[in-house]
Amino acid sequence: VKHVRISQEQIKLLDNASLDNRRYSKLDDEDLADLRNPPSEPPDVSDPRTRLSFGVMSATRNTSAKVYTETGAAIRAVHPEIEMLPYHTAKKSLSRVSGVRTAPGDMCTASCMAFTGTHDTLKECAHCHLPRYDPVARAQKGVEVPRQTFDTVLIGYVLQAL
């Protein structure tokens, strides 16, 4: 009976889904505006700084933001006139050009469930009872850091990019 009730609550959330509901949408104002007002022409990526930034981002895609930044510093050491976009600017710009944008979510470290919908306020997994947040980060920094996250590709932007 409990599973049926939870399923019905999840279905109700889907039926009432809205981009304006910031509790569930999690889109920032810029992303929301882009979704509601898609570009009418392809983005301009002819700027050498942007192209270099995208190339380095692609080459360092399986590494950290620090590697991207240090690569830019190494290039500037030899060619001071060459500057890349800051990491987060390049990442945001690349996601706009490619149409691949993601929404982060928290999940159980044992992959039992995602902390979304009716489960978005839970502090531990409803199935295995593992904690949602890292207790060390909470104790040391006083912040709730999810122990495991996942990204959902937002299909609306992908469709716009086609």
N, C-alpha and C positions, 0 to 999 in steps of 0.2 A: 504494500500500500504506500509506503514511503517513497519508493522509486517512481510510482505512478504520479504521486503528488509533485515530486521534483520535476519530472518530465513535463507535466502540465504547466508548471511555473516557467520552465525554460521555453516552452512553446508560446506562452503568453508574452514573454519578453521579446521573442522573435516577431510575433504579430504586431507588437507595439514599438518595434525598433525605429529609431530616428537618429539622423546625424546630429540633431540638436541636443540629444541627451548626452551630456558630457560625462556622465558616470560610466557609460558603456562605449561611447564613440571614441574617445581618446585622441581625436584628430585636433591638431592645433589650427588656429585661425587661417593660416596660409594654406595648409593642406585642404581644409574644408572649402576655401574659396576656389582652389584649383579643381576640386571635384565638381563643384557646382557650376563653374565657368571654365570649361576646358579650353586650352589654347586653340586658336583658329589656324595657326600655321606651325610648322616644325620649329623647334628651338634652334637658335643660332649657336653652334659650337665651334665656330671658326677662330675664335680668340685663342692665340697660342698658349696663354696662361691656363685657360680652361682645358685645352687639349692635353697639355703636359700634365696637369693635375689628374685628369681622367686616366691617362696612361700610367702614371705612377700608382694611382689607386688600384687599377686593374692588376698591375704587376705585384702589388703588395696586399692583394685581397685576402690572403689567408694569414695575415699578420696583424699587429696592433696598429692603432693610430700613431703610436710613438715611432714606429718604423717609417710610416708615411712622412711624418714631420722631420725625422732625422735625414731621410732621403732628400727632402727639400733643402735642408740645411747644407748637406754635402754638395748639392748642385750649386747653391748660392756661394759656397766657399770658392768654387772654381769660376763661376760665372755670376758675379754679384747682380747683374742686370736681370737675371732670370728669377722670377718669383712664382711660387705655386699658390693656389688658393688654400686657405686654412682647411684642415681636415674636414671639419663638420660642414663647412660651406661647400666643399667639393662633393662630399657625400650627399648632401641635400640636393645639389644641382644635378648630380648624376642620377639620383632617383627620379627627379622631375623629367629629365631627358629620356630615360629608359622606360618610365612608366611603372617601374618596380618600386613600390612603396610598401612598407611593412608596418604592422602594429604589434608592439610587444605585449606579451602576456606572461603571467606567472604560472608555473606548473609544479606538480609533485616531483620530487627527485626520483621517485620510483616509477614515474610515468603513469600513475593511476588516474590522474585527472588534471584538468586545467582549472585555475581559480578564476573562472569567468561566469557571467550570468548570475544565477542564483548562488553560486559559490564564491563570488568575488570578495566577500568580506571574511571568509574563513581564514583562520590563522594556522590551521593544520589540515592535512589531507583527510577527507571524509572516509577514506577506505583504509589506509594503513597508518594514519595518525602521525606521519612524519611532519615536522614543522615546516611551514611555508617560508619563513624568514630565517636568515642566518643568525643564530643566537650570539655568535662572537661579534659580529658587526653591531648588533643591537647593544651588547654590553660595552663594547669599546667606543663606539661612535654615537650611540643613541639613535641610530636610524634603522629602519626596516629595509634590509636588502634581500630580495628574493634569492632563494638557494638555487633555483632553476628557472629559466625563462625559455620562451619560444617566440618565433615571429610568424605572424599570419600575413601572407601576401594579399594586399588589398586589390581585388579584381577590377574595381572601377577605374583605377588609374591605368592598369594594363590594357583594358578595352579602349580607353581614350588614346593610348599611344599607338594602337594598331592603324 
